[in-house]
């Protein structure tokens, strides 16, 4: 997955890849920022195969982390931001995460379970926060996500293959505790490829999605699907019945992808 972004940065680098509100990020900018984050993560000792939990809402930082982890072969574990208490503790602990990336407004949920997530060594706060007010103990190495931008923007050293895991996505848990599904780079690529084929994405397409990036749908069919097509991904923060069509009009979106309840 990391190579796909790298390739597009070389061939259509000045094209806008990402839209959110007034924010525009080109393919070249997305790739360079992902490289910086990836190199910084390597500097923190995060390596291929390490699991990194992401307790994050939709944001550009989510995408930087998504592609950075893919580039170095680390495994992202995106977690539903509605979870708290035992459910949150279970998914962080069950996935063997050593690192947690967490939005600053959700840090209190991690602090609440901090004595029970013994495998976690590093917590990265997105975008940043005052360490004295996080409620997190001294057992964690606490970093600010914004500091990760200081890494060199060159491609990180990596040895990532199509069969390597890119993510662990937890099921909804309707018949018992949620199960972590281990998904490969090939899985992500093929889902994005099929979205291109059946939804007929083109370079001129603008793919709007308000679905959460912690769910496989948005991260494969929209965020990665746009890259395969050389198209543009317009990110909604969350689904809103009152603003859904207004956002689609404002981005001049050509495609959107929804779930049955929407």
Backbone as CSV, one residue per row, in Angstrom:
resi,resn,N_x,N_y,N_z,CA_x,CA_y,CA_z,C_x,C_y,C_z
1,UNK,0.828,-1.204,0.000,0.000,0.000,0.000,0.864,1.257,0.000
2,UNK,1.963,1.215,0.743,2.851,2.372,0.770,3.459,2.673,-0.584
3,UNK,3.765,1.623,-1.351,4.348,1.789,-2.680,3.358,2.441,-3.635
4,UNK,2.082,2.179,-3.470,1.063,2.755,-4.358,1.055,4.272,-4.226
5,UNK,1.059,4.758,-2.983,1.101,6.200,-2.752,2.393,6.798,-3.301
6,UNK,3.504,6.110,-3.079,4.807,6.574,-3.567,4.799,6.742,-5.092
7,UNK,4.217,5.771,-5.768,4.167,5.809,-7.229,3.360,6.997,-7.722
8,UNK,2.205,7.235,-7.111,1.360,8.352,-7.539,2.016,9.697,-7.224
9,UNK,2.778,9.767,-6.129,3.485,11.007,-5.798,4.498,11.353,-6.878
10,UNK,5.057,10.325,-7.514,6.042,10.544,-8.577,5.381,10.918,-9.898
11,UNK,4.207,10.352,-10.162,3.588,10.521,-11.484,2.566,11.654,-11.543
12,UNK,1.791,11.858,-10.471,0.781,12.930,-10.460,0.887,13.719,-9.153
13,UNK,2.109,14.003,-8.737,2.371,14.563,-7.413,1.653,15.852,-7.092
14,UNK,1.426,16.708,-8.088,0.823,18.016,-7.812,-0.707,17.963,-7.780
15,UNK,-1.271,16.817,-8.100,-2.734,16.699,-8.067,-3.228,16.620,-6.623
16,UNK,-4.390,17.202,-6.363,-4.973,17.152,-5.018,-5.490,15.747,-4.750
17,UNK,-4.977,15.139,-3.684,-5.460,13.822,-3.256,-6.548,13.939,-2.213
18,UNK,-6.385,14.856,-1.261,-7.234,14.889,-0.063,-7.921,16.237,0.081
19,UNK,-9.229,16.182,0.348,-10.016,17.376,0.632,-10.734,17.201,1.963
20,UNK,-10.694,18.247,2.779,-11.521,18.264,3.995,-11.730,19.719,4.378
21,UNK,-12.965,20.187,4.262,-13.215,21.602,4.498,-12.395,22.418,3.512
22,UNK,-11.594,23.352,4.037,-10.731,24.176,3.191,-9.353,23.555,2.985
23,UNK,-9.100,22.401,3.599,-7.787,21.766,3.501,-7.652,20.994,2.201
24,UNK,-6.524,21.201,1.541,-6.192,20.451,0.328,-4.775,19.903,0.485
25,UNK,-4.597,18.605,0.201,-3.281,17.971,0.293,-3.026,17.237,-1.017
26,UNK,-1.922,17.536,-1.667,-1.590,16.868,-2.926,-1.016,15.475,-2.653
27,UNK,-0.905,14.696,-3.722,-0.286,13.371,-3.596,1.153,13.496,-3.100
28,UNK,1.876,14.465,-3.630,3.271,14.667,-3.231,3.365,15.025,-1.754
29,UNK,2.485,15.912,-1.298,2.492,16.334,0.098,2.097,15.184,1.025
30,UNK,1.095,14.415,0.626,0.656,13.284,1.450,1.793,12.272,1.601
31,UNK,2.485,11.982,0.507,3.555,10.998,0.549,4.728,11.495,1.391
32,UNK,5.109,12.763,1.215,6.241,13.309,1.975,5.935,13.336,3.467
33,UNK,4.709,13.744,3.822,4.346,13.802,5.243,4.268,12.393,5.831
34,UNK,3.742,11.441,5.069,3.701,10.049,5.535,5.119,9.513,5.740
35,UNK,6.033,9.871,4.831,7.430,9.461,4.981,8.041,10.030,6.255
36,UNK,7.780,11.309,6.519,8.311,11.937,7.731,7.806,11.221,8.983
37,UNK,6.505,10.944,9.015,5.928,10.234,10.159,6.523,8.838,10.266
38,UNK,6.671,8.149,9.134,7.228,6.794,9.133,8.649,6.782,9.684
39,UNK,9.483,7.718,9.237,10.862,7.769,9.706,10.939,8.123,11.190
40,UNK,10.040,8.978,11.648,9.998,9.303,13.073,9.584,8.093,13.897
41,UNK,8.620,7.320,13.392,8.194,6.112,14.100,9.333,5.101,14.185
42,UNK,10.093,4.970,13.094,11.266,4.097,13.123,12.250,4.581,14.182
43,UNK,12.390,5.900,14.292,13.277,6.475,15.289,12.835,6.202,16.716
44,UNK,11.537,5.986,16.888,11.006,5.642,18.222,11.129,4.144,18.512
45,UNK,11.670,3.402,17.541,11.836,1.963,17.738,10.674,1.135,17.261
46,UNK,9.703,1.763,16.578,8.556,1.021,16.034,8.995,0.380,14.722
47,UNK,8.813,-0.916,14.624,9.353,-1.651,13.484,8.289,-2.541,12.845
48,UNK,8.690,-3.223,11.782,7.789,-4.112,11.061,7.186,-5.142,12.012
49,UNK,5.870,-5.306,11.912,5.165,-6.278,12.732,4.642,-5.730,14.045
50,UNK,5.130,-4.565,14.480,4.620,-3.968,15.716,3.185,-3.504,15.506
51,UNK,2.371,-3.649,16.545,0.965,-3.242,16.457,0.786,-1.853,17.074
52,UNK,0.067,-1.008,16.358,-0.164,0.363,16.790,-1.654,0.636,16.796
53,UNK,-2.226,0.807,17.977,-3.657,1.120,18.088,-3.888,2.576,17.722
54,UNK,-4.963,2.830,17.011,-5.335,4.183,16.606,-6.738,4.483,17.129
55,UNK,-6.805,5.238,18.219,-8.086,5.668,18.789,-8.310,7.077,18.258
56,UNK,-8.741,7.143,16.996,-8.752,8.410,16.275,-10.002,8.548,15.409
57,UNK,-10.579,9.741,15.434,-11.665,10.073,14.516,-11.071,10.399,13.147
58,UNK,-11.919,10.631,12.162,-11.447,11.004,10.828,-10.631,12.290,10.889
59,UNK,-9.437,12.262,10.306,-8.561,13.431,10.295,-7.460,13.188,9.280
60,UNK,-6.765,14.255,8.913,-5.621,14.091,8.015,-4.510,13.337,8.735
61,UNK,-4.420,13.495,10.060,-3.410,12.760,10.826,-3.635,11.256,10.739
62,UNK,-4.896,10.836,10.702,-5.195,9.412,10.550,-4.569,8.895,9.255
63,UNK,-4.715,9.649,8.165,-4.166,9.220,6.879,-2.639,9.196,6.902
64,UNK,-2.027,10.220,7.506,-0.564,10.218,7.600,-0.085,8.969,8.341
65,UNK,-0.759,8.629,9.431,-0.371,7.457,10.215,-0.642,6.167,9.449
66,UNK,-1.776,6.091,8.790,-2.177,4.925,7.990,-1.078,4.585,6.976
67,UNK,-0.678,5.571,6.185,0.309,5.300,5.141,1.717,5.149,5.715
68,UNK,2.013,5.852,6.800,3.329,5.716,7.433,3.526,4.305,7.967
69,UNK,2.533,3.777,8.653,2.628,2.421,9.193,2.714,1.399,8.065
70,UNK,1.961,1.636,6.985,2.017,0.722,5.837,3.418,0.702,5.235
71,UNK,4.069,1.859,5.189,5.389,1.952,4.582,6.444,1.170,5.356
72,UNK,6.324,1.134,6.686,7.356,0.454,7.490,6.944,-0.962,7.885
73,UNK,5.736,-1.373,7.492,5.300,-2.735,7.782,4.753,-2.937,9.181
74,UNK,4.517,-1.833,9.891,3.842,-1.951,11.190,2.352,-2.183,10.938
75,UNK,1.648,-2.670,11.940,0.252,-3.073,11.784,-0.650,-2.090,12.517
76,UNK,-1.512,-1.407,11.784,-2.427,-0.485,12.450,-3.630,-1.245,12.991
77,UNK,-4.066,-0.805,14.164,-5.251,-1.392,14.796,-6.223,-0.245,15.064
78,UNK,-6.997,0.151,14.050,-7.938,1.255,14.240,-9.122,0.810,15.093
79,UNK,-9.449,1.619,16.076,-10.460,1.240,17.070,-11.644,2.205,17.011
80,UNK,-12.823,1.647,17.101,-14.052,2.435,17.133,-13.977,3.454,18.267
81,UNK,-14.114,4.742,17.948,-13.935,5.776,18.964,-15.108,5.846,19.951
82,UNK,-16.145,5.034,19.731,-17.239,4.981,20.697,-16.895,4.083,21.887
83,UNK,-15.838,3.279,21.755,-15.503,2.326,22.812,-14.850,3.018,24.000
84,UNK,-15.129,2.478,25.171,-14.496,2.968,26.397,-14.480,1.839,27.417
85,UNK,-13.772,2.023,28.494,-13.759,1.035,29.572,-13.251,-0.318,29.136
86,UNK,-13.967,-1.368,29.542,-13.525,-2.739,29.283,-13.435,-3.072,27.799
87,UNK,-14.338,-2.531,26.984,-14.302,-2.812,25.548,-13.043,-2.238,24.910
88,UNK,-12.678,-1.028,25.312,-11.469,-0.411,24.793,-10.240,-1.152,25.298
89,UNK,-10.232,-1.480,26.558,-9.116,-2.223,27.149,-8.914,-3.551,26.453
90,UNK,-10.001,-4.250,26.176,-9.931,-5.563,25.535,-9.261,-5.474,24.171
91,UNK,-9.661,-4.516,23.346,-9.119,-4.448,21.990,-7.655,-4.006,21.988
92,UNK,-7.291,-3.074,22.852,-5.888,-2.654,22.933,-5.026,-3.811,23.411
93,UNK,-5.486,-4.514,24.436,-4.692,-5.598,25.016,-4.677,-6.827,24.110
94,UNK,-5.831,-7.188,23.559,-5.948,-8.390,22.734,-5.119,-8.305,21.465
95,UNK,-4.922,-7.113,20.952,-4.171,-6.933,19.704,-2.666,-6.839,19.942
96,UNK,-2.232,-6.913,21.193,-0.799,-6.859,21.531,-0.154,-5.543,21.121
97,UNK,-0.881,-4.452,21.217,-0.329,-3.152,20.839,0.703,-2.679,21.850
98,UNK,1.803,-2.157,21.322,2.824,-1.533,22.170,2.741,-0.012,22.099
99,UNK,1.985,0.476,21.118,1.843,1.914,20.906,0.362,2.236,20.740
100,UNK,-0.069,3.360,21.325,-1.431,3.850,21.125,-1.354,5.279,20.618
101,UNK,-1.962,5.534,19.455,-2.183,6.894,18.974,-3.600,7.271,19.356
102,UNK,-3.768,8.413,20.005,-5.092,8.767,20.506,-5.347,10.255,20.331
103,UNK,-6.558,10.592,19.880,-6.953,11.995,19.773,-6.923,12.641,21.151
104,UNK,-6.540,13.902,21.189,-6.390,14.590,22.467,-7.693,14.623,23.271
105,UNK,-8.843,14.660,22.581,-10.113,14.699,23.311,-10.588,13.307,23.744
106,UNK,-9.793,12.265,23.430,-10.139,10.909,23.854,-9.095,10.322,24.818
107,UNK,-8.113,11.131,25.190,-7.037,10.643,26.057,-7.569,10.150,27.395
108,UNK,-8.618,10.794,27.889,-9.146,10.398,29.200,-9.621,8.946,29.204
109,UNK,-10.063,8.446,28.061,-10.517,7.054,27.994,-9.339,6.093,28.154
110,UNK,-8.203,6.462,27.581,-6.999,5.638,27.729,-6.468,5.754,29.159
111,UNK,-6.509,6.963,29.704,-6.046,7.165,31.084,-6.863,6.326,32.061
112,UNK,-8.161,6.174,31.782,-9.054,5.430,32.675,-8.657,3.960,32.786
113,UNK,-8.083,3.400,31.703,-7.734,1.966,31.682,-6.219,1.751,31.725
114,UNK,-5.450,2.777,32.029,-4.004,2.706,31.862,-3.335,1.626,32.706
115,UNK,-3.909,1.268,33.835,-3.298,0.234,34.676,-3.522,-1.172,34.113
116,UNK,-4.420,-1.288,33.144,-4.781,-2.602,32.608,-4.207,-2.880,31.218
117,UNK,-3.519,-1.903,30.628,-2.941,-2.103,29.283,-1.411,-2.175,29.432
118,UNK,-0.971,-3.271,30.021,0.429,-3.430,30.420,1.397,-3.499,29.241
119,UNK,0.899,-3.889,28.044,1.805,-4.046,26.894,2.138,-2.718,26.225
120,UNK,1.389,-1.687,26.533,1.578,-0.387,25.892,2.747,0.345,26.530
121,UNK,3.692,0.749,25.698,4.871,1.476,26.171,4.855,2.950,25.767
122,UNK,4.264,3.238,24.603,4.295,4.593,24.051,2.890,5.057,23.719
123,UNK,2.587,6.302,24.066,1.307,6.905,23.696,1.590,8.188,22.921
124,UNK,1.015,8.268,21.731,1.196,9.431,20.852,-0.130,10.175,20.785
125,UNK,-0.116,11.436,21.215,-1.352,12.209,21.312,-1.522,13.066,20.060
126,UNK,-2.722,12.991,19.468,-3.023,13.633,18.191,-3.969,14.811,18.405
127,UNK,-3.634,16.016,17.911,-2.332,16.336,17.351,-1.287,16.556,18.434
128,UNK,-1.730,17.074,19.586,-0.820,17.243,20.713,-1.656,17.570,21.946
129,UNK,-1.018,17.575,23.103,-1.718,17.898,24.345,-0.691,18.245,25.407
130,UNK,-1.141,18.907,26.455,-0.287,19.226,27.596,-0.137,17.967,28.438
131,UNK,1.104,17.447,28.526,1.337,16.188,29.233,0.814,16.226,30.670
132,UNK,0.861,17.404,31.297,0.460,17.511,32.701,-1.041,17.340,32.887
133,UNK,-1.794,17.457,31.789,-3.248,17.405,31.896,-3.845,16.144,31.274
134,UNK,-3.000,15.220,30.838,-3.518,14.032,30.171,-4.051,13.001,31.149
135,UNK,-3.547,12.998,32.375,-3.924,11.980,33.339,-3.177,10.678,33.157
136,UNK,-2.223,10.646,32.220,-1.445,9.436,31.961,-0.262,9.348,32.900
137,UNK,0.065,8.117,33.302,1.139,7.889,34.247,2.516,7.892,33.613
138,UNK,3.529,7.860,34.473,4.924,7.922,34.022,5.394,6.619,33.384
139,UNK,4.546,5.571,33.416,4.944,4.298,32.781,4.960,4.402,31.256
140,UNK,4.366,5.469,30.715,4.305,5.628,29.266,5.306,6.670,28.780
141,UNK,5.851,6.413,27.600,6.617,7.424,26.885,5.606,8.203,26.060
142,UNK,5.335,9.453,26.440,4.277,10.235,25.809,4.876,11.163,24.758
143,UNK,4.348,11.077,23.540,4.816,11.889,22.427,3.655,12.690,21.849
144,UNK,4.001,13.761,21.139,3.012,14.546,20.412,3.092,14.203,18.927
145,UNK,1.950,13.955,18.331,1.929,13.563,16.915,2.624,14.604,16.039
146,UNK,2.435,15.882,16.362,3.039,16.930,15.549,4.560,16.822,15.491
147,UNK,5.172,16.241,16.520,6.624,16.080,16.522,7.077,15.047,15.483
148,UNK,6.167,14.165,15.066,6.531,13.149,14.078,6.810,13.762,12.709
149,UNK,6.333,14.987,12.485,6.572,15.640,11.206,8.039,16.027,11.022
150,UNK,8.828,15.912,12.078,10.230,16.294,12.005,11.122,15.270,11.322
151,UNK,10.598,14.088,11.029,11.400,13.063,10.354,11.684,13.441,8.911
152,UNK,12.759,12.902,8.331,13.082,13.222,6.929,11.978,12.750,5.985
153,UNK,11.668,13.540,4.941,10.563,13.196,4.027,10.932,12.177,2.958
154,UNK,12.078,11.514,3.108,12.475,10.500,2.129,11.810,9.167,2.455
155,UNK,11.752,8.286,1.478,11.141,6.970,1.687,11.879,6.222,2.789
156,UNK,11.148,5.657,3.755,11.811,4.926,4.835,12.314,3.567,4.365
157,UNK,13.341,3.088,5.026,13.806,1.727,4.748,12.716,0.752,5.168
158,UNK,12.357,-0.150,4.260,11.291,-1.094,4.592,11.429,-2.363,3.769
159,UNK,10.806,-3.397,4.265,10.805,-4.688,3.580,9.396,-5.253,3.698
160,UNK,8.472,-4.626,2.970,7.046,-4.939,3.096,6.588,-5.691,1.857
161,UNK,5.843,-6.771,2.073,5.359,-7.608,0.976,3.833,-7.643,0.965
162,UNK,3.283,-8.073,-0.149,1.823,-8.070,-0.295,1.125,-8.951,0.728
163,UNK,1.821,-9.985,1.206,1.192,-10.917,2.144,1.357,-10.475,3.598
164,UNK,2.106,-9.403,3.861,2.288,-8.920,5.235,0.995,-8.280,5.737
165,UNK,0.731,-8.358,7.040,-0.472,-7.703,7.583,-0.332,-6.194,7.560
166,UNK,-1.412,-5.527,7.195,-1.446,-4.070,7.247,-2.295,-3.591,8.420
167,UNK,-3.284,-4.411,8.816,-4.219,-3.956,9.851,-4.845,-5.127,10.589
168,UNK,-5.284,-4.842,11.800,-6.185,-5.728,12.542,-7.459,-4.928,12.776
169,UNK,-8.553,-5.390,12.185,-9.853,-4.738,12.332,-10.745,-5.638,13.178
170,UNK,-11.298,-5.085,14.236,-12.143,-5.892,15.116,-13.568,-5.969,14.596
171,UNK,-14.135,-7.182,14.695,-15.521,-7.390,14.301,-16.446,-6.691,15.293
172,UNK,-17.741,-6.662,14.959,-18.698,-5.955,15.818,-19.022,-6.721,17.089
173,UNK,-18.700,-8.000,17.137,-18.892,-8.749,18.376,-20.335,-9.083,18.690
174,UNK,-21.130,-9.402,17.679,-22.560,-9.649,17.914,-22.825,-10.971,18.644
175,UNK,-21.904,-11.925,18.539,-22.132,-13.230,19.182,-21.113,-13.519,20.281
176,UNK,-20.430,-12.499,20.743,-19.408,-12.662,21.771,-18.400,-11.543,21.654
177,UNK,-17.260,-11.673,22.328,-16.240,-10.620,22.231,-15.801,-10.408,20.786
178,UNK,-15.506,-9.153,20.437,-15.026,-8.848,19.091,-13.764,-9.638,18.782
179,UNK,-13.636,-10.036,17.528,-12.462,-10.791,17.095,-11.626,-9.929,16.161
180,UNK,-10.324,-9.948,16.361,-9.436,-9.151,15.526,-9.150,-9.865,14.214
181,UNK,-9.645,-9.321,13.101,-9.386,-9.898,11.785,-8.075,-9.326,11.253
182,UNK,-7.120,-10.208,10.965,-5.813,-9.780,10.462,-5.896,-9.665,8.941
183,UNK,-5.694,-8.458,8.420,-5.864,-8.184,7.002,-4.524,-7.819,6.370
184,UNK,-4.271,-8.332,5.179,-2.995,-8.127,4.506,-3.022,-6.893,3.607
185,UNK,-1.828,-6.479,3.181,-1.730,-5.422,2.179,-2.483,-5.827,0.919
186,UNK,-2.387,-7.107,0.535,-3.090,-7.585,-0.654,-4.600,-7.426,-0.512
187,UNK,-5.117,-7.710,0.682,-6.555,-7.562,0.922,-6.985,-6.113,0.691
188,UNK,-6.262,-5.179,1.298,-6.599,-3.759,1.140,-6.532,-3.354,-0.329
189,UNK,-5.469,-3.792,-0.997,-5.273,-3.428,-2.402,-6.410,-3.976,-3.271
190,UNK,-6.773,-5.234,-3.062,-7.781,-5.863,-3.923,-9.161,-5.258,-3.702
191,UNK,-9.497,-4.937,-2.454,-10.783,-4.277,-2.202,-10.822,-2.919,-2.915
192,UNK,-9.725,-2.165,-2.832,-9.656,-0.867,-3.508,-9.711,-1.045,-5.024
193,UNK,-9.044,-2.086,-5.525,-9.043,-2.377,-6.963,-10.459,-2.696,-7.450
194,UNK,-11.173,-3.520,-6.689,-12.537,-3.888,-7.087,-13.480,-2.693,-7.012
195,UNK,-13.262,-1.809,-6.014,-14.071,-0.592,-5.939,-13.876,0.235,-7.202
196,UNK,-12.622,0.330,-7.659,-12.335,1.042,-8.909,-13.060,0.414,-10.083
197,UNK,-13.036,-0.910,-10.124,-13.611,-1.614,-11.267,-15.128,-1.481,-11.312
198,UNK,-15.773,-1.689,-10.168,-17.234,-1.759,-10.173,-17.904,-0.393,-9.997
199,UNK,-17.197,0.550,-9.359,-17.776,1.890,-9.194,-17.270,2.860,-10.257
200,UNK,-16.359,2.359,-11.123,-15.897,3.108,-12.288,-15.242,4.434,-11.896
201,UNK,-14.310,4.364,-10.933,-13.536,5.551,-10.592,-12.650,5.952,-11.776
202,UNK,-12.443,7.246,-11.929,-11.537,7.788,-12.938,-10.661,8.847,-12.280
203,UNK,-9.645,9.324,-13.003,-8.771,10.349,-12.430,-9.545,11.618,-12.075
204,UNK,-10.613,11.875,-12.791,-11.411,13.078,-12.534,-12.414,12.889,-11.392
205,UNK,-12.475,11.679,-10.830,-13.466,11.386,-9.792,-13.098,12.064,-8.468
206,UNK,-14.120,12.443,-7.740,-13.964,12.934,-6.366,-14.813,12.036,-5.490
207,UNK,-14.150,11.261,-4.636,-14.826,10.244,-3.825,-15.101,10.810,-2.440
208,UNK,-16.365,11.057,-2.152,-16.741,11.565,-0.833,-17.124,10.405,0.078
209,UNK,-16.598,10.419,1.290,-17.004,9.426,2.287,-17.031,10.068,3.667
210,UNK,-18.149,9.887,4.347,-18.273,10.345,5.740,-18.164,9.162,6.696
211,UNK,-17.866,7.981,6.146,-17.716,6.797,6.989,-16.400,6.884,7.761
212,UNK,-16.322,6.256,8.934,-15.121,6.374,9.761,-13.936,5.610,9.182
213,UNK,-12.767,6.233,9.232,-11.563,5.579,8.746,-11.148,4.405,9.616
214,UNK,-11.682,4.315,10.835,-11.372,3.136,11.649,-12.115,1.891,11.155
215,UNK,-13.001,2.085,10.197,-13.732,0.980,9.577,-13.086,0.680,8.227
216,UNK,-13.109,-0.561,7.805,-12.401,-0.961,6.586,-12.979,-0.315,5.331
217,UNK,-14.263,0.011,5.340,-14.904,0.546,4.143,-14.223,1.825,3.659
218,UNK,-14.157,2.830,4.524,-13.593,4.124,4.125,-12.109,4.025,3.826
219,UNK,-11.394,3.224,4.611,-9.937,3.169,4.441,-9.520,2.423,3.177
220,UNK,-10.362,1.492,2.712,-10.016,0.755,1.487,-10.708,1.344,0.265
221,UNK,-12.019,1.416,0.271,-12.761,1.767,-0.933,-12.649,3.241,-1.295
222,UNK,-12.483,4.101,-0.299,-12.429,5.536,-0.579,-11.001,6.073,-0.514
223,UNK,-10.350,5.967,0.651,-9.014,6.550,0.813,-7.994,5.883,-0.109
224,UNK,-7.981,4.544,-0.146,-7.045,3.827,-1.007,-7.583,3.707,-2.432
225,UNK,-8.890,3.582,-2.564,-9.493,3.507,-3.892,-9.184,4.735,-4.723
226,UNK,-9.188,5.904,-4.077,-8.864,7.135,-4.784,-7.426,7.111,-5.297
227,UNK,-6.515,6.561,-4.502,-5.109,6.523,-4.907,-4.929,5.631,-6.132
228,UNK,-5.552,4.463,-6.122,-5.414,3.569,-7.272,-5.907,4.232,-8.555
229,UNK,-6.951,5.050,-8.433,-7.514,5.706,-9.613,-6.796,7.006,-9.953
230,UNK,-5.954,7.491,-9.040,-5.380,8.817,-9.230,-6.438,9.887,-9.063
231,UNK,-7.436,9.598,-8.237,-8.576,10.490,-8.027,-8.379,11.287,-6.735
232,UNK,-9.449,11.918,-6.270,-9.411,12.747,-5.065,-10.357,12.183,-4.024
233,UNK,-9.892,12.133,-2.779,-10.689,11.641,-1.651,-11.142,12.836,-0.828
234,UNK,-12.457,13.022,-0.726,-13.040,14.090,0.088,-13.580,13.466,1.369
235,UNK,-13.023,13.846,2.492,-13.349,13.205,3.769,-14.379,14.009,4.556
236,UNK,-15.486,13.352,4.919,-16.416,13.925,5.867,-16.012,13.503,7.274
237,UNK,-16.243,14.350,8.248,-15.851,14.025,9.622,-16.692,12.883,10.178
238,UNK,-17.989,12.960,9.908,-18.915,11.909,10.359,-20.211,12.069,9.557
239,UNK,-21.089,11.055,9.615,-22.358,11.165,8.898,-23.294,12.130,9.607
240,UNK,-23.888,13.025,8.846,-24.914,13.930,9.361,-26.056,13.962,8.365
241,UNK,-27.240,13.673,8.841,-28.416,13.660,7.968,-28.669,15.035,7.354
242,UNK,-28.358,16.093,8.105,-28.671,17.448,7.637,-27.612,18.020,6.700
243,UNK,-26.367,17.518,6.765,-25.307,18.111,5.942,-24.779,17.174,4.852
244,UNK,-25.280,15.948,4.793,-24.743,14.940,3.869,-24.692,15.457,2.433
245,UNK,-25.840,15.881,1.890,-25.863,16.321,0.489,-25.182,17.667,0.304
246,UNK,-25.228,18.517,1.340,-24.517,19.799,1.238,-23.019,19.575,1.081
247,UNK,-22.464,18.610,1.824,-21.032,18.330,1.713,-20.696,17.756,0.337
248,UNK,-21.535,16.855,-0.145,-21.309,16.291,-1.475,-21.302,17.392,-2.537
249,UNK,-22.248,18.333,-2.423,-22.284,19.451,-3.376,-21.051,20.341,-3.237
250,UNK,-20.639,20.604,-2.002,-19.518,21.527,-1.793,-18.216,20.971,-2.353
251,UNK,-18.050,19.656,-2.300,-16.838,19.034,-2.851,-16.981,18.685,-4.330
252,UNK,-18.186,18.879,-4.864,-18.494,18.474,-6.245,-18.159,16.994,-6.456
253,UNK,-18.524,16.187,-5.463,-18.209,14.762,-5.475,-18.950,14.042,-6.589
254,UNK,-18.265,13.077,-7.167,-18.856,12.255,-8.229,-19.303,10.893,-7.705
255,UNK,-18.747,10.447,-6.574,-19.068,9.151,-5.999,-19.190,9.277,-4.476
256,UNK,-20.055,8.466,-3.904,-20.033,8.290,-2.464,-20.386,6.839,-2.178
257,UNK,-20.067,6.406,-0.972,-20.210,5.007,-0.609,-20.827,4.966,0.788
258,UNK,-21.983,4.324,0.915,-22.711,4.381,2.190,-23.056,2.973,2.677
259,UNK,-23.430,2.909,3.928,-23.926,1.664,4.517,-25.443,1.675,4.501
260,UNK,-26.038,0.524,4.730,-27.485,0.381,4.558,-28.266,1.349,5.451
261,UNK,-27.820,1.537,6.697,-28.569,2.416,7.601,-28.586,3.842,7.091
262,UNK,-27.508,4.284,6.450,-27.492,5.630,5.861,-28.443,5.689,4.659
